[in-house]
Amino acid sequence: MREHGLGFRKSLGQNFLVDRNILLKVVAATEPTDSDCILEVGAGIGTLTVALAPACRRVVAIEIDRALIPLLSENVRGFGNIEIVHGDATKMDLAAIAGVFPPGDCGRPWKVVSNLPYYATSPIITGALSAVGRVSRMVFMVQKEVALRMVAAPGSDEYGAFSIACQYRTIPRIYSVVPRRAFMPPPEVDSAIVVMDARETRDYDVPDEAMFFRVVRETFSHRRKTILSALKGAFGKDEVSQALHRAGITPGRRGETLSIGEFAALSRALGTMFAKAGS
């Protein structure tokens, strides 16, 4: 980067991985095969890109910083299976990229890999989750505290709407904790590699996802309240009471103790009640 007159841009969350052992762990977590197409978000100068390329069919590398593109292009020169895309991944349709680019090249779901810039963690993961079906595995380097939220169980301090969003469509697990000294410049916190495998079957009976996620959001916007108190403002006290009874959930429980299955049952009950009221 000094040779190219480049510096690290804090505004873009540029903390580049410089520990080869951690780099190899990310590749191992991805489990690339010669038939895999991999979408890398935030390619930087191409350290991970060139580690993935020999083991897979194609890598599409997205990078937002136009100043890095020449150096990235130089570092991946010689690999015929790497495509560089300049753009902001938080504003891209990752499902569309996996389905269209490059046309007809991959007949199987893609994998998404990223050393995520901390400022863009939530929108990029949310975008990747919306691509489940065209994406089979996601491997993300995130802040350790974010990783704990992604895998959190009901009743824990870390459990929340983000936990449910991750666990509803995927099975997330922490693959390895990564010390801050593995990056240049080092961030202020440790990180973790999280592997998220898309659920192959529909594990939860959710006929109306909009209702399901609305119930989840309303619940965790009042996380210390009972589930009845948290939801009555949005749906009505009597309606919530009836729905809780139908779902077999005690009204006095705090919402943060509900499992995804219980949220699914509650959203079904509420959805049925409001559908009948509107008919």
C-alpha positions as protocol buffer text, in pm:
chain_id: "A"
residue {
  index: 1
  type: MET
  ca { x: 0 y: 0 z: 0 }
}
residue {
  index: 2
  type: ARG
  ca { x: 293 y: 235 z: 65 }
}
residue {
  index: 3
  type: GLU
  ca { x: 421 y: 161 z: -285 }
}
residue {
  index: 4
  type: HIS
  ca { x: 87 y: 270 z: -426 }
}
residue {
  index: 5
  type: GLY
  ca { x: 64 y: 573 z: -197 }
}
residue {
  index: 6
  type: LEU
  ca { x: -242 y: 434 z: -18 }
}
residue {
  index: 7
  type: GLY
  ca { x: -351 y: 463 z: 344 }
}
residue {
  index: 8
  type: PHE
  ca { x: -613 y: 287 z: 553 }
}
residue {
  index: 9
  type: ARG
  ca { x: -954 y: 454 z: 539 }
}
residue {
  index: 10
  type: LYS
  ca { x: -1120 y: 438 z: 879 }
}
residue {
  index: 11
  type: SER
  ca { x: -1449 y: 559 z: 730 }
}
residue {
  index: 12
  type: LEU
  ca { x: -1465 y: 236 z: 527 }
}
residue {
  index: 13
  type: GLY
  ca { x: -1368 y: 14 z: 818 }
}
residue {
  index: 14
  type: GLN
  ca { x: -1042 y: -93 z: 654 }
}
residue {
  index: 15
  type: ASN
  ca { x: -871 y: -337 z: 888 }
}
residue {
  index: 16
  type: PHE
  ca { x: -684 y: -578 z: 661 }
}
residue {
  index: 17
  type: LEU
  ca { x: -610 y: -934 z: 768 }
}
residue {
  index: 18
  type: VAL
  ca { x: -233 y: -990 z: 800 }
}
residue {
  index: 19
  type: ASP
  ca { x: -216 y: -1318 z: 994 }
}
residue {
  index: 20
  type: ARG
  ca { x: -175 y: -1609 z: 752 }
}
residue {
  index: 21
  type: ASN
  ca { x: -295 y: -1866 z: 1007 }
}
residue {
  index: 22
  type: ILE
  ca { x: -627 y: -1681 z: 1039 }
}
residue {
  index: 23
  type: LEU
  ca { x: -644 y: -1645 z: 661 }
}
residue {
  index: 24
  type: LEU
  ca { x: -614 y: -2023 z: 626 }
}
residue {
  index: 25
  type: LYS
  ca { x: -887 y: -2067 z: 889 }
}
residue {
  index: 26
  type: VAL
  ca { x: -1124 y: -1852 z: 683 }
}
residue {
  index: 27
  type: VAL
  ca { x: -1050 y: -2061 z: 375 }
}
residue {
  index: 28
  type: ALA
  ca { x: -1097 y: -2384 z: 573 }
}
residue {
  index: 29
  type: ALA
  ca { x: -1429 y: -2256 z: 712 }
}
residue {
  index: 30
  type: THR
  ca { x: -1546 y: -2183 z: 358 }
}
residue {
  index: 31
  type: GLU
  ca { x: -1464 y: -2539 z: 244 }
}
residue {
  index: 32
  type: PRO
  ca { x: -1417 y: -2435 z: -121 }
}
residue {
  index: 33
  type: THR
  ca { x: -1445 y: -2697 z: -394 }
}
residue {
  index: 34
  type: ASP
  ca { x: -1357 y: -2682 z: -762 }
}
residue {
  index: 35
  type: SER
  ca { x: -1728 y: -2645 z: -845 }
}
residue {
  index: 36
  type: ASP
  ca { x: -1794 y: -2356 z: -603 }
}
residue {
  index: 37
  type: CYS
  ca { x: -1855 y: -1995 z: -700 }
}
residue {
  index: 38
  type: ILE
  ca { x: -1768 y: -1756 z: -417 }
}
residue {
  index: 39
  type: LEU
  ca { x: -1884 y: -1399 z: -365 }
}
residue {
  index: 40
  type: GLU
  ca { x: -1630 y: -1204 z: -160 }
}
residue {
  index: 41
  type: VAL
  ca { x: -1754 y: -881 z: -5 }
}
residue {
  index: 42
  type: GLY
  ca { x: -1486 y: -623 z: 66 }
}
residue {
  index: 43
  type: ALA
  ca { x: -1190 y: -774 z: -117 }
}
residue {
  index: 44
  type: GLY
  ca { x: -947 y: -500 z: -10 }
}
residue {
  index: 45
  type: ILE
  ca { x: -607 y: -570 z: -167 }
}
residue {
  index: 46
  type: GLY
  ca { x: -698 y: -931 z: -249 }
}
residue {
  index: 47
  type: THR
  ca { x: -530 y: -1128 z: 31 }
}
residue {
  index: 48
  type: LEU
  ca { x: -829 y: -1357 z: 83 }
}
residue {
  index: 49
  type: THR
  ca { x: -923 y: -1344 z: -285 }
}
residue {
  index: 50
  type: VAL
  ca { x: -602 y: -1510 z: -402 }
}
residue {
  index: 51
  type: ALA
  ca { x: -621 y: -1764 z: -120 }
}
residue {
  index: 52
  type: LEU
  ca { x: -968 y: -1873 z: -233 }
}
residue {
  index: 53
  type: ALA
  ca { x: -920 y: -1866 z: -610 }
}
residue {
  index: 54
  type: PRO
  ca { x: -702 y: -2181 z: -653 }
}
residue {
  index: 55
  type: ALA
  ca { x: -955 y: -2391 z: -462 }
}
residue {
  index: 56
  type: CYS
  ca { x: -1280 y: -2290 z: -635 }
}
residue {
  index: 57
  type: ARG
  ca { x: -1436 y: -2237 z: -975 }
}
residue {
  index: 58
  type: ARG
  ca { x: -1480 y: -1860 z: -958 }
}
residue {
  index: 59
  type: VAL
  ca { x: -1447 y: -1567 z: -718 }
}
residue {
  index: 60
  type: VAL
  ca { x: -1647 y: -1248 z: -767 }
}
residue {
  index: 61
  type: ALA
  ca { x: -1474 y: -986 z: -551 }
}
residue {
  index: 62
  type: ILE
  ca { x: -1666 y: -670 z: -453 }
}
residue {
  index: 63
  type: GLU
  ca { x: -1469 y: -367 z: -337 }
}
residue {
  index: 64
  type: ILE
  ca { x: -1609 y: -23 z: -254 }
}
residue {
  index: 65
  type: ASP
  ca { x: -1282 y: 174 z: -246 }
}
residue {
  index: 66
  type: ARG
  ca { x: -1201 y: 279 z: -601 }
}
residue {
  index: 67
  type: ALA
  ca { x: -846 y: 369 z: -496 }
}
residue {
  index: 68
  type: LEU
  ca { x: -778 y: 5 z: -410 }
}
residue {
  index: 69
  type: ILE
  ca { x: -898 y: -138 z: -743 }
}
residue {
  index: 70
  type: PRO
  ca { x: -562 y: -99 z: -927 }
}
residue {
  index: 71
  type: LEU
  ca { x: -372 y: -271 z: -643 }
}
residue {
  index: 72
  type: LEU
  ca { x: -639 y: -539 z: -613 }
}
residue {
  index: 73
  type: SER
  ca { x: -624 y: -597 z: -990 }
}
residue {
  index: 74
  type: GLU
  ca { x: -246 y: -622 z: -976 }
}
residue {
  index: 75
  type: ASN
  ca { x: -252 y: -874 z: -692 }
}
residue {
  index: 76
  type: VAL
  ca { x: -504 y: -1105 z: -862 }
}
residue {
  index: 77
  type: ARG
  ca { x: -339 y: -1085 z: -1203 }
}
residue {
  index: 78
  type: GLY
  ca { x: -272 y: -1433 z: -1336 }
}
residue {
  index: 79
  type: PHE
  ca { x: -595 y: -1580 z: -1199 }
}
residue {
  index: 80
  type: GLY
  ca { x: -845 y: -1636 z: -1477 }
}
residue {
  index: 81
  type: ASN
  ca { x: -1129 y: -1715 z: -1238 }
}
residue {
  index: 82
  type: ILE
  ca { x: -1147 y: -1384 z: -1047 }
}
residue {
  index: 83
  type: GLU
  ca { x: -1389 y: -1106 z: -1139 }
}
residue {
  index: 84
  type: ILE
  ca { x: -1362 y: -767 z: -968 }
}
residue {
  index: 85
  type: VAL
  ca { x: -1674 y: -555 z: -911 }
}
residue {
  index: 86
  type: HIS
  ca { x: -1645 y: -198 z: -787 }
}
residue {
  index: 87
  type: GLY
  ca { x: -1944 y: -105 z: -575 }
}
residue {
  index: 88
  type: ASP
  ca { x: -2109 y: -73 z: -235 }
}
residue {
  index: 89
  type: ALA
  ca { x: -2225 y: -418 z: -122 }
}
residue {
  index: 90
  type: THR
  ca { x: -2472 y: -260 z: 123 }
}
residue {
  index: 91
  type: LYS
  ca { x: -2665 y: -131 z: -180 }
}
residue {
  index: 92
  type: MET
  ca { x: -2634 y: -440 z: -397 }
}
residue {
  index: 93
  type: ASP
  ca { x: -2874 y: -727 z: -447 }
}
residue {
  index: 94
  type: LEU
  ca { x: -2647 y: -1017 z: -355 }
}
residue {
  index: 95
  type: ALA
  ca { x: -2909 y: -1269 z: -463 }
}
residue {
  index: 96
  type: ALA
  ca { x: -2916 y: -1112 z: -808 }
}
residue {
  index: 97
  type: ILE
  ca { x: -2539 y: -1124 z: -835 }
}
residue {
  index: 98
  type: ALA
  ca { x: -2536 y: -1489 z: -733 }
}
residue {
  index: 99
  type: GLY
  ca { x: -2810 y: -1564 z: -983 }
}
residue {
  index: 100
  type: VAL
  ca { x: -2684 y: -1369 z: -1282 }
}
residue {
  index: 101
  type: PHE
  ca { x: -2313 y: -1292 z: -1261 }
}
residue {
  index: 102
  type: PRO
  ca { x: -2144 y: -1450 z: -1444 }
}
residue {
  index: 103
  type: PRO
  ca { x: -2432 y: -1585 z: -1654 }
}
residue {
  index: 104
  type: GLY
  ca { x: -2480 y: -1958 z: -1637 }
}
residue {
  index: 105
  type: ASP
  ca { x: -2144 y: -2019 z: -1473 }
}
residue {
  index: 106
  type: CYS
  ca { x: -2262 y: -2182 z: -1153 }
}
residue {
  index: 107
  type: GLY
  ca { x: -2541 y: -2435 z: -1141 }
}
residue {
  index: 108
  type: ARG
  ca { x: -2531 y: -2462 z: -762 }
}
residue {
  index: 109
  type: PRO
  ca { x: -2575 y: -2216 z: -473 }
}
residue {
  index: 110
  type: TRP
  ca { x: -2292 y: -1973 z: -412 }
}
residue {
  index: 111
  type: LYS
  ca { x: -2090 y: -1911 z: -98 }
}
residue {
  index: 112
  type: VAL
  ca { x: -2041 y: -1563 z: 48 }
}
residue {
  index: 113
  type: VAL
  ca { x: -1720 y: -1477 z: 233 }
}
residue {
  index: 114
  type: SER
  ca { x: -1618 y: -1150 z: 393 }
}
residue {
  index: 115
  type: ASN
  ca { x: -1394 y: -981 z: 643 }
}
residue {
  index: 116
  type: LEU
  ca { x: -1679 y: -744 z: 715 }
}
residue {
  index: 117
  type: PRO
  ca { x: -1615 y: -376 z: 777 }
}
residue {
  index: 118
  type: TYR
  ca { x: -1770 y: -318 z: 1117 }
}
residue {
  index: 119
  type: TYR
  ca { x: -1985 y: -24 z: 1007 }
}
residue {
  index: 120
  type: ALA
  ca { x: -2154 y: -236 z: 738 }
}
residue {
  index: 121
  type: THR
  ca { x: -2194 y: -563 z: 926 }
}
residue {
  index: 122
  type: SER
  ca { x: -2571 y: -557 z: 972 }
}
residue {
  index: 123
  type: PRO
  ca { x: -2679 y: -448 z: 621 }
}
residue {
  index: 124
  type: ILE
  ca { x: -2443 y: -690 z: 448 }
}
residue {
  index: 125
  type: ILE
  ca { x: -2547 y: -987 z: 661 }
}
residue {
  index: 126
  type: THR
  ca { x: -2912 y: -892 z: 611 }
}
residue {
  index: 127
  type: GLY
  ca { x: -2854 y: -878 z: 235 }
}
residue {
  index: 128
  type: ALA
  ca { x: -2682 y: -1215 z: 240 }
}
residue {
  index: 129
  type: LEU
  ca { x: -2967 y: -1368 z: 441 }
}
residue {
  index: 130
  type: SER
  ca { x: -3214 y: -1250 z: 177 }
}
residue {
  index: 131
  type: ALA
  ca { x: -3007 y: -1445 z: -77 }
}
residue {
  index: 132
  type: VAL
  ca { x: -3048 y: -1780 z: 102 }
}
residue {
  index: 133
  type: GLY
  ca { x: -3157 y: -2025 z: -164 }
}
residue {
  index: 134
  type: ARG
  ca { x: -2898 y: -1892 z: -405 }
}
residue {
  index: 135
  type: VAL
  ca { x: -2637 y: -1895 z: -129 }
}
residue {
  index: 136
  type: SER
  ca { x: -2558 y: -2211 z: 67 }
}
residue {
  index: 137
  type: ARG
  ca { x: -2288 y: -2094 z: 309 }
}
residue {
  index: 138
  type: MET
  ca { x: -2175 y: -1762 z: 449 }
}
residue {
  index: 139
  type: VAL
  ca { x: -1845 y: -1711 z: 627 }
}
residue {
  index: 140
  type: PHE
  ca { x: -1810 y: -1375 z: 799 }
}
residue {
  index: 141
  type: MET
  ca { x: -1540 y: -1214 z: 1009 }
}
residue {
  index: 142
  type: VAL
  ca { x: -1726 y: -992 z: 1255 }
}
residue {
  index: 143
  type: GLN
  ca { x: -1673 y: -831 z: 1594 }
}
residue {
  index: 144
  type: LYS
  ca { x: -1678 y: -1096 z: 1864 }
}
residue {
  index: 145
  type: GLU
  ca { x: -1975 y: -933 z: 2036 }
}
residue {
  index: 146
  type: VAL
  ca { x: -2171 y: -946 z: 1708 }
}
residue {
  index: 147
  type: ALA
  ca { x: -2080 y: -1314 z: 1666 }
}
residue {
  index: 148
  type: LEU
  ca { x: -2219 y: -1385 z: 2013 }
}
residue {
  index: 149
  type: ARG
  ca { x: -2545 y: -1214 z: 1915 }
}
residue {
  index: 150
  type: MET
  ca { x: -2569 y: -1420 z: 1597 }
}
residue {
  index: 151
  type: VAL
  ca { x: -2554 y: -1753 z: 1784 }
}
residue {
  index: 152
  type: ALA
  ca { x: -2729 y: -1645 z: 2108 }
}
residue {
  index: 153
  type: ALA
  ca { x: -2990 y: -1864 z: 2274 }
}
residue {
  index: 154
  type: PRO
  ca { x: -3325 y: -1744 z: 2418 }
}
residue {
  index: 155
  type: GLY
  ca { x: -3291 y: -1587 z: 2761 }
}
residue {
  index: 156
  type: SER
  ca { x: -2933 y: -1470 z: 2716 }
}
residue {
  index: 157
  type: ASP
  ca { x: -2833 y: -1105 z: 2718 }
}
residue {
  index: 158
  type: GLU
  ca { x: -2710 y: -1131 z: 2358 }
}
residue {
  index: 159
  type: TYR
  ca { x: -3035 y: -1281 z: 2223 }
}
residue {
  index: 160
  type: GLY
  ca { x: -3241 y: -1042 z: 2014 }
}
residue {
  index: 161
  type: ALA
  ca { x: -3405 y: -971 z: 1680 }
}
residue {
  index: 162
  type: PHE
  ca { x: -3070 y: -1004 z: 1500 }
}
residue {
  index: 163
  type: SER
  ca { x: -3017 y: -1349 z: 1655 }
}
residue {
  index: 164
  type: ILE
  ca { x: -3355 y: -1462 z: 1525 }
}
residue {
  index: 165
  type: ALA
  ca { x: -3294 y: -1315 z: 1177 }
}
residue {
  index: 166
  type: CYS
  ca { x: -2969 y: -1512 z: 1152 }
}
residue {
  index: 167
  type: GLN
  ca { x: -3104 y: -1836 z: 1298 }
}
residue {
  index: 168
  type: TYR
  ca { x: -3435 y: -1834 z: 1111 }
}
residue {
  index: 169
  type: ARG
  ca { x: -3272 y: -1889 z: 770 }
}
residue {
  index: 170
  type: THR
  ca { x: -2933 y: -2033 z: 866 }
}
residue {
  index: 171
  type: ILE
  ca { x: -2753 y: -2238 z: 1128 }
}
residue {
  index: 172
  type: PRO
  ca { x: -2478 y: -2007 z: 1257 }
}
residue {
  index: 173
  type: ARG
  ca { x: -2175 y: -2119 z: 1458 }
}
residue {
  index: 174
  type: ILE
  ca { x: -1858 y: -1954 z: 1580 }
}
residue {
  index: 175
  type: TYR
  ca { x: -1570 y: -2120 z: 1397 }
}
residue {
  index: 176
  type: SER
  ca { x: -1284 y: -1937 z: 1565 }
}
residue {
  index: 177
  type: VAL
  ca { x: -1210 y: -1630 z: 1774 }
}
residue {
  index: 178
  type: VAL
  ca { x: -964 y: -1388 z: 1609 }
}
residue {
  index: 179
  type: PRO
  ca { x: -738 y: -1155 z: 1813 }
}
residue {
  index: 180
  type: ARG
  ca { x: -723 y: -791 z: 1712 }
}
residue {
  index: 181
  type: ARG
  ca { x: -349 y: -819 z: 1638 }
}
residue {
  index: 182
  type: ALA
  ca { x: -438 y: -1030 z: 1329 }
}
residue {
  index: 183
  type: PHE
  ca { x: -532 y: -708 z: 1146 }
}
residue {
  index: 184
  type: MET
  ca { x: -358 y: -397 z: 1019 }
}
residue {
  index: 185
  type: PRO
  ca { x: -436 y: -152 z: 1158 }
}
residue {
  index: 186
  type: PRO
  ca { x: -558 y: -347 z: 1464 }
}
residue {
  index: 187
  type: PRO
  ca { x: -921 y: -272 z: 1560 }
}
residue {
  index: 188
  type: GLU
  ca { x: -1019 y: -193 z: 1917 }
}
residue {
  index: 189
  type: VAL
  ca { x: -1193 y: -528 z: 1974 }
}
residue {
  index: 190
  type: ASP
  ca { x: -1140 y: -895 z: 1899 }
}
residue {
  index: 191
  type: SER
  ca { x: -1325 y: -1061 z: 1613 }
}
residue {
  index: 192
  type: ALA
  ca { x: -1464 y: -1403 z: 1528 }
}
residue {
  index: 193
  type: ILE
  ca { x: -1516 y: -1616 z: 1220 }
}
residue {
  index: 194
  type: VAL
  ca { x: -1883 y: -1715 z: 1193 }
}
residue {
  index: 195
  type: VAL
  ca { x: -2004 y: -1988 z: 960 }
}
residue {
  index: 196
  type: MET
  ca { x: -2371 y: -1970 z: 856 }
}
residue {
  index: 197
  type: ASP
  ca { x: -2513 y: -2268 z: 668 }
}
residue {
  index: 198
  type: ALA
  ca { x: -2846 y: -2215 z: 495 }
}
residue {
  index: 199
  type: ARG
  ca { x: -3125 y: -2428 z: 639 }
}
residue {
  index: 200
  type: GLU
  ca { x: -3204 y: -2698 z: 384 }
}
residue {
  index: 201
  type: THR
  ca { x: -3557 y: -2747 z: 511 }
}
residue {
  index: 202
  type: ARG
  ca { x: -3818 y: -2507 z: 645 }
}
residue {
  index: 203
  type: ASP
  ca { x: -3778 y: -2565 z: 1018 }
}
residue {
  index: 204
  type: TYR
  ca { x: -4048 y: -2321 z: 1128 }
}
residue {
  index: 205
  type: ASP
  ca { x: -4411 y: -2298 z: 1023 }
}
residue {
  index: 206
  type: VAL
  ca { x: -4434 y: -1931 z: 927 }
}
residue {
  index: 207
  type: PRO
  ca { x: -4703 y: -1864 z: 664 }
}
residue {
  index: 208
  type: ASP
  ca { x: -4660 y: -1486 z: 695 }
}
residue {
  index: 209
  type: GLU
  ca { x: -4297 y: -1375 z: 735 }
}
residue {
  index: 210
  type: ALA
  ca { x: -4393 y: -1008 z: 751 }
}
residue {
  index: 211
  type: MET
  ca { x: -4610 y: -1078 z: 1056 }
}
residue {
  index: 212
  type: PHE
  ca { x: -4341 y: -1301 z: 1210 }
}
residue {
  index: 213
  type: PHE
  ca { x: -4068 y: -1039 z: 1188 }
}
residue {
  index: 214
  type: ARG
  ca { x: -4305 y: -763 z: 1298 }
}
residue {
  index: 215
  type: VAL
  ca { x: -4381 y: -959 z: 1615 }
}
residue {
  index: 216
  type: VAL
  ca { x: -4009 y: -1013 z: 1672 }
}
residue {
  index: 217
  type: ARG
  ca { x: -3924 y: -644 z: 1620 }
}
residue {
  index: 218
  type: GLU
  ca { x: -4205 y: -523 z: 1846 }
}
residue {
  index: 219
  type: THR
  ca { x: -4102 y: -769 z: 2116 }
}
residue {
  index: 220
  type: PHE
  ca { x: -3738 y: -667 z: 2126 }
}
residue {
  index: 221
  type: SER
  ca { x: -3812 y: -297 z: 2111 }
}
residue {
  index: 222
  type: HIS
  ca { x: -3949 y: -358 z: 2464 }
}
residue {
  index: 223
  type: ARG
  ca { x: -3721 y: -647 z: 2559 }
}
residue {
  index: 224
  type: ARG
  ca { x: -3751 y: -613 z: 2938 }
}
residue {
  index: 225
  type: LYS
  ca { x: -4131 y: -615 z: 2933 }
}
residue {
  index: 226
  type: THR
  ca { x: -4357 y: -916 z: 2944 }
}
residue {
  index: 227
  type: ILE
  ca { x: -4461 y: -1043 z: 2603 }
}
residue {
  index: 228
  type: LEU
  ca { x: -4816 y: -918 z: 2662 }
}
residue {
  index: 229
  type: SER
  ca { x: -4700 y: -568 z: 2755 }
}
residue {
  index: 230
  type: ALA
  ca { x: -4451 y: -555 z: 2469 }
}
residue {
  index: 231
  type: LEU
  ca { x: -4708 y: -639 z: 2200 }
}
residue {
  index: 232
  type: LYS
  ca { x: -5035 y: -486 z: 2324 }
}
residue {
  index: 233
  type: GLY
  ca { x: -4954 y: -143 z: 2181 }
}
residue {
  index: 234
  type: ALA
  ca { x: -4912 y: -282 z: 1831 }
}
residue {
  index: 235
  type: PHE
  ca { x: -5182 y: -550 z: 1826 }
}
residue {
  index: 236
  type: GLY
  ca { x: -5423 y: -478 z: 2113 }
}
residue {
  index: 237
  type: LYS
  ca { x: -5424 y: -628 z: 2463 }
}
residue {
  index: 238
  type: ASP
  ca { x: -5720 y: -864 z: 2414 }
}
residue {
  index: 239
  type: GLU
  ca { x: -5593 y: -984 z: 2077 }
}
residue {
  index: 240
  type: VAL
  ca { x: -5244 y: -1054 z: 2216 }
}
residue {
  index: 241
  type: SER
  ca { x: -5391 y: -1235 z: 2517 }
}
residue {
  index: 242
  type: GLN
  ca { x: -5596 y: -1463 z: 2293 }
}
residue {
  index: 243
  type: ALA
  ca { x: -5303 y: -1526 z: 2060 }
}
residue {
  index: 244
  type: LEU
  ca { x: -5073 y: -1613 z: 2351 }
}
residue {
  index: 245
  type: HIS
  ca { x: -5332 y: -1859 z: 2481 }
}
residue {
  index: 246
  type: ARG
  ca { x: -5362 y: -2024 z: 2138 }
}
residue {
  index: 247
  type: ALA
  ca { x: -4984 y: -2044 z: 2109 }
}
residue {
  index: 248
  type: GLY
  ca { x: -4947 y: -2193 z: 2457 }
}
residue {
  index: 249
  type: ILE
  ca { x: -4731 y: -1906 z: 2584 }
}
residue {
  index: 250
  type: THR
  ca { x: -4769 y: -1762 z: 2935 }
}
residue {
  index: 251
  type: PRO
  ca { x: -4849 y: -1387 z: 2913 }
}
residue {
  index: 252
  type: GLY
  ca { x: -4613 y: -1308 z: 3201 }
}
residue {
  index: 253
  type: ARG
  ca { x: -4303 y: -1433 z: 3022 }
}
residue {
  index: 254
  type: ARG
  ca { x: -4054 y: -1182 z: 2895 }
}
residue {
  index: 255
  type: GLY
  ca { x: -4031 y: -1179 z: 2518 }
}
residue {
  index: 256
  type: GLU
  ca { x: -3654 y: -1239 z: 2519 }
}
residue {
  index: 257
  type: THR
  ca { x: -3717 y: -1590 z: 2655 }
}
residue {
  index: 258
  type: LEU
  ca { x: -3923 y: -1703 z: 2355 }
}
residue {
  index: 259
  type: SER
  ca { x: -3769 y: -1946 z: 2108 }
}
residue {
  index: 260
  type: ILE
  ca { x: -3803 y: -1900 z: 1733 }
}
residue {
  index: 261
  type: GLY
  ca { x: -4062 y: -2178 z: 1733 }
}
residue {
  index: 262
  type: GLU
  ca { x: -4268 y: -1989 z: 1991 }
}
residue {
  index: 263
  type: PHE
  ca { x: -4242 y: -1666 z: 1793 }
}
residue {
  index: 264
  type: ALA
  ca { x: -4362 y: -1862 z: 1491 }
}
residue {
  index: 265
  type: ALA
  ca { x: -4661 y: -1999 z: 1683 }
}
residue {
  index: 266
  type: LEU
  ca { x: -4750 y: -1655 z: 1819 }
}
residue {
  index: 267
  type: SER
  ca { x: -4725 y: -1489 z: 1478 }
}
residue {
  index: 268
  type: ARG
  ca { x: -4948 y: -1761 z: 1328 }
}
residue {
  index: 269
  type: ALA
  ca { x: -5209 y: -1704 z: 1596 }
}
residue {
  index: 270
  type: LEU
  ca { x: -5204 y: -1329 z: 1549 }
}
residue {
  index: 271
  type: GLY
  ca { x: -5208 y: -1361 z: 1173 }
}
residue {
  index: 272
  type: THR
  ca { x: -5510 y: -1593 z: 1184 }
}
residue {
  index: 273
  type: MET
  ca { x: -5701 y: -1359 z: 1416 }
}
residue {
  index: 274
  type: PHE
  ca { x: -5640 y: -1050 z: 1204 }
}
residue {
  index: 275
  type: ALA
  ca { x: -5719 y: -1239 z: 884 }
}
residue {
  index: 276
  type: LYS
  ca { x: -6056 y: -1342 z: 1027 }
}
residue {
  index: 277
  type: ALA
  ca { x: -6123 y: -990 z: 1148 }
}
residue {
  index: 278
  type: GLY
  ca { x: -6057 y: -855 z: 800 }
}
residue {
  index: 279
  type: SER
  ca { x: -6271 y: -1111 z: 617 }
}
